[in-house]
């Protein structure tokens, strides 16, 4: 069993007790968001730091109504 701490930048996202360690370049889902693992660092025997990057979701632009004028 390994204690894994997931970080995005300097922000701690999740701490979890895992049987298998995640691999680098693996795609995972954390809190409903897609993420990619960048690096895995071993702190001591059972503690690991995992650096991740969340997928950027572009914001949708509202469609302008062509027939109406601003008042």
C-alpha positions in Angstrom: 0.0 0.0 0.0 1.3 3.4 -1.0 0.2 6.9 0.2 0.0 9.0 -3.0 -0.5 12.8 -2.9 -1.7 14.3 -6.2 -0.6 17.9 -6.9 -1.4 20.4 -9.6 1.3 23.0 -9.4 1.6 23.7 -5.7 -2.0 22.8 -4.9 -2.8 19.5 -3.3 -5.7 18.0 -5.1 -6.1 14.5 -3.6 -4.4 12.2 -1.1 -5.1 8.5 -1.6 -4.0 5.1 -0.3 -3.3 3.0 -3.4 -2.1 -0.6 -4.1 -0.7 0.2 -7.5 1.2 3.4 -8.4 0.1 5.4 -11.5 2.5 5.6 -14.4 3.8 8.7 -16.1 1.7 9.8 -19.2 -1.3 7.9 -17.9 -4.7 9.5 -18.2 -6.8 9.5 -15.0 -10.0 11.1 -13.7 -9.9 13.0 -10.4 -13.0 14.6 -9.0 -14.8 14.2 -12.4 -12.0 16.0 -14.3 -9.6 14.4 -16.8 -6.0 14.7 -15.9 -2.6 13.5 -17.2 0.3 12.4 -14.9 3.5 14.3 -15.5 5.9 12.9 -12.9 6.0 10.6 -9.9 8.4 11.3 -7.1 9.2 8.9 -4.1 9.5 10.8 -0.8 10.2 7.8 1.4 9.3 4.1 1.5 5.6 4.4 1.2 5.0 8.1 0.3 4.8 9.3 -3.3 4.1 12.7 -4.9 2.3 12.7 -8.2 2.3 15.8 -10.4 -0.7 16.1 -12.7 -2.2 18.6 -15.3 -5.9 18.9 -15.7 -7.4 19.1 -19.2 -8.3 22.6 -20.2 -12.0 22.9 -21.2 -12.7 25.9 -23.5 -15.6 28.0 -22.5 -18.5 28.2 -25.0 -19.3 31.7 -26.4 -23.0 32.6 -26.4 -24.6 33.0 -29.8 -25.7 36.5 -30.6 -29.2 37.0 -31.8 -29.0 38.7 -35.2 -32.6 40.1 -35.4 -32.6 42.1 -32.2 -31.2 45.5 -31.5 -29.9 46.8 -28.2 -32.0 49.4 -26.6 
